[in-house]
Amino acid sequence: MTVNSIGPYEFPPLDLEANFHGNRLLYVGWDRHLMFCSPFALAVSPAMGFSELCEQVLRAAMAAHPDTAKVDFSASVWLLNDEPWTPDFAASLDANGLRHKDMLRLQTPGLNGLGNSAS
């Protein structure tokens, strides 16, 4: 990220992967579900399986929304850093190519928020 400052900016970023004790930051947003105002920021192990991320971490994070129980992660559409992406549910996050501070977007066709209002 570029920085515009009025003087020298000589500070190391605090969100480097090395500062997360073996974890990586992963941002995950659920499109059309505006009950969540921003993507989830998750500190996850790169060795975690993608299916484990979906079923244990994401499902718990999204639990407050009534659509959550209907989500079929394997039938969902995924974007990685705004590009179409197909995860390998049997592989780890690292093997899926997910890096520190990547942004995943989850699209769940047919689930369009509360009362189809995108909220």
C-alpha positions in Angstrom: 0.0 0.0 0.0 1.4 3.4 -0.9 1.6 6.1 1.7 1.5 9.9 1.2 3.0 11.7 4.1 4.3 15.1 5.0 7.6 13.6 6.1 9.6 10.4 6.0 7.6 7.3 6.8 10.0 4.8 8.2 7.9 2.4 10.2 7.4 -1.3 9.4 3.8 -2.4 8.9 2.4 -4.1 12.0 0.2 -6.5 10.0 3.1 -8.5 8.5 2.5 -12.2 8.4 5.5 -12.7 10.7 3.5 -10.9 13.5 0.6 -13.4 13.4 2.4 -16.4 15.1 2.2 -18.7 12.2 -1.3 -17.6 11.1 -2.3 -15.6 8.1 -5.0 -12.9 7.8 -7.7 -13.9 5.4 -10.6 -11.6 4.6 -13.9 -13.3 3.7 -17.0 -11.4 2.5 -20.5 -12.8 1.8 -21.9 -11.0 -1.2 -25.5 -9.7 -0.9 -25.6 -10.3 2.9 -25.3 -6.8 4.2 -26.2 -7.8 7.7 -22.4 -8.1 7.9 -21.1 -4.6 7.2 -17.6 -5.7 6.1 -15.7 -8.8 5.3 -14.7 -11.1 8.2 -11.0 -10.7 9.1 -9.8 -14.1 10.2 -6.4 -15.2 11.5 -6.1 -18.8 10.3 -3.4 -21.4 10.0 -2.2 -22.0 6.5 -2.4 -25.8 7.3 -6.1 -25.6 8.0 -8.2 -27.5 5.4 -10.5 -25.4 3.2 -13.5 -27.5 4.2 -12.6 -26.9 7.9 -12.5 -23.1 7.2 -15.9 -23.3 5.7 -17.7 -25.6 8.1 -16.1 -24.6 11.4 -14.9 -21.0 11.0 -17.1 -19.4 8.4 -20.4 -21.1 9.4 -19.8 -20.0 13.0 -18.9 -16.4 11.9 -22.1 -16.2 9.7 -24.4 -18.0 12.2 -26.4 -14.9 13.1 -27.8 -14.7 9.6 -30.8 -17.0 8.9 -29.5 -17.9 5.4 -26.4 -19.6 7.0 -28.0 -23.0 7.5 -28.9 -23.1 3.8 -25.4 -22.4 2.5 -23.8 -25.1 0.5 -20.2 -24.0 0.3 -19.3 -26.5 -2.4 -22.1 -25.2 -4.7 -21.2 -21.5 -4.0 -19.3 -19.2 -6.3 -16.0 -18.0 -5.0 -13.8 -15.0 -5.9 -10.2 -14.7 -4.8 -9.0 -11.1 -4.9 -11.9 -10.3 -7.3 -11.0 -13.1 -9.7 -13.1 -16.3 -10.2 -11.6 -19.1 -8.2 -12.4 -22.7 -7.5 -11.2 -24.0 -4.1 -10.1 -27.6 -3.4 -12.1 -28.5 -0.3 -9.8 -31.4 0.5 -6.6 -29.3 0.5 -5.1 -26.9 3.0 -5.4 -23.1 2.7 -1.8 -23.0 1.7 -2.2 -25.7 -1.0 -5.2 -23.6 -2.3 -2.8 -20.7 -2.8 -4.3 -18.5 -0.1 -1.8 -16.0 1.1 -1.6 -13.4 3.9 -4.3 -10.7 3.5 -6.0 -12.3 0.5 -9.7 -11.5 0.0 -12.2 -14.2 -0.6 -15.8 -13.4 -1.7 -18.6 -15.9 -1.2 -21.6 -15.8 -3.5 -24.5 -18.0 -2.7 -27.0 -18.1 -5.7 -30.6 -18.2 -4.5 -29.7 -16.8 -1.0 -30.1 -13.0 -1.3 -30.2 -11.8 2.2 -33.1 -11.1 4.5 -36.4 -11.2 2.5 -34.3 -11.0 -0.7 -33.3 -7.5 0.3 -29.5 -8.1 0.2 -29.3 -7.6 3.9 
